């Protein structure tokens, strides 16, 4: 598998410019987009020595689901822009890599069709202004075998993207655009209801009977409030730098959220994870797993299902190497001692 920069460059060469910019771009001046990746490199590691790392184990478990590694596929929209099979290819590649797919509500393939070829999967949801649309989608996901819901909490309005040309330039057929949410306009599809609150965690949990994780948490007070309202997990995320530009990087926000949760529920993190070293850093800072978005899109664009599997396999193998170099033989043994205190900011 190509290094991330080379993979991104190949995807750029293959995709229409408007599609690449839609996937790659961030909000505002893209300061948060850039800092998400840079922040992981500011985390300095303290490797152990003279440990037996002749065999290194990355397998883990999350909300009852066994996984080949602590690397999951983040929810991203409209995969048919990157490959003709869209989310069907992503689902197959994710399954073959032994990972878990978080399927976007804005997928370009129907939930039922993706579920038919997927391994374990969760559904990312928004609380739309018409809650009946959310209810119907959640019920379809439950019937199709979703194992959890991921409520995105950071999109009451849509952040303005620096590279946004508008939907008109995206080569996306209407049937792909509205694959799962017929009845919404393009604008409504992009954002949740502005009156969504923590109470909606209860609503989604009662509606589905599934665990509900909340994505977009960057603060300790929000973390505690999510727990109080029944969240089964949290995802530290700034929407890949696509919402509020200038928001704190996820690497910098992660320790605060982990401390607030105090092991009550699993904390996951996304944003800028590109290497096995980044995975190690996230685990050492207290995350149970990471999610990757753009790397998967580049794998999809360059190789379909095989490309997705290749990206996830490469990250797992790079995580094995990082663990071995840090003197750790099992991801379950990663602890805060592996991170240098008072890391520079």
JOKA-V826168 format. One record per residue. N is the residue number from 1. PHI is phi in whole degrees, 0 to 359 (none if undefined). Layout:
N,PHI  N,PHI
This chain:
1,none  2,294  3,303  4,305  5,299  6,290  7,296  8,299  9,296  10,293  11,297  12,301  13,292  14,270  15,269  16,303  17,304  18,296  19,289  20,302  21,295  22,298  23,290  24,274  25,285  26,233  27,278  28,57  29,273  30,65  31,294  32,291  33,305  34,291  35,290  36,305  37,284  38,296  39,296  40,295  41,289  42,281  43,277  44,269  45,261  46,241  47,291  48,273  49,236  50,53  51,249  52,284  53,240  54,293  55,223  56,242  57,250  58,253  59,300  60,213  61,220  62,219  63,48  64,86  65,254  66,286  67,225  68,291  69,201  70,276  71,242  72,249  73,263  74,287  75,287  76,223  77,271  78,54  79,291  80,292  81,293  82,263  83,200  84,302  85,277  86,56  87,295  88,296  89,293  90,299  91,296  92,294  93,298  94,296  95,298  96,294  97,274  98,75  99,255  100,233  101,261  102,261  103,276  104,287  105,300  106,264  107,295  108,262  109,229  110,295  111,308  112,297  113,289  114,294  115,301  116,294  117,245  118,272  119,277  120,296  121,211  122,243  123,252  124,279  125,229  126,249  127,271  128,284  129,305  130,271  131,296  132,297  133,292  134,297  135,302  136,296  137,294  138,298  139,296  140,295  141,295  142,299  143,296  144,267  145,102  146,302  147,260  148,194  149,247  150,239  151,275  152,280  153,254  154,248  155,230  156,292  157,220  158,267  159,295  160,282  161,271  162,299  163,258  164,292  165,256  166,93  167,297  168,299  169,270  170,273  171,283  172,239  173,299  174,301  175,292  176,284  177,299  178,249  179,303  180,238  181,223  182,298  183,110  184,262  185,279  186,300  187,293  188,295  189,293  190,275  191,217  192,274  193,297  194,288  195,257  196,294  197,222  198,301  199,301  200,292  201,298  202,301  203,300  204,293  205,295  206,292  207,294  208,261  209,73  210,251  211,298  212,240  213,259  214,248  215,253  216,112  217,277  218,231  219,228  220,293  221,294  222,295  223,300  224,295  225,291  226,300  227,297  228,298  229,260  230,97  231,295  232,265  233,182  234,230  235,240  236,288  237,202  238,242  239,64  240,64  241,74  242,256  243,245  244,272  245,292  246,96  247,295  248,299  249,293  250,289  251,298  252,283  253,279  254,305  255,301  256,297  257,291  258,301  259,298  260,294  261,285  262,53  263,68  264,291  265,217  266,291  267,248  268,248  269,213  270,229  271,103  272,81  273,286  274,231  275,222  276,296  277,296  278,296  279,299  280,302  281,299  282,298  283,295  284,294  285,277  286,113  287,286  288,274  289,197  290,242  291,237  292,237  293,245  294,300  295,303  296,293  297,298  298,292  299,297  300,299  301,294  302,263  303,205  304,61  305,300  306,297  307,294  308,297  309,300  310,298  311,297  312,291  313,296  314,295  315,293  316,296  317,295  318,291  319,292  320,303  321,297  322,296  323,297  324,299  325,294  326,271  327,77  328,236  329,261  330,208  331,301  332,292  333,265  334,289  335,223  336,294  337,294  338,280  339,251  340,292  341,291  342,53  343,297  344,294  345,239
